[in-house]
């Protein structure tokens, strides 16, 4: 049972690491949009899928910049 628990903990750690990397990318896209930078459409789409509210706020702030 201990070996199985260690394997599950390892898999959860890897999943959290992947999530953190994806979250960092999403926040970077939002930051770039807020500064008025040009962002690839695929990155904008990923941000929209994550949070439409964050996407709209980033676009609105970018329009003001």
Buried (B, 14 or more C-beta within 10 A) or exposed (E): EEEEEEEEEEEEEEEEEEEEEEEEBBBEBBBBBBEEEEBEEEBBEBBBEBEEEBBEBBBEBBEEE
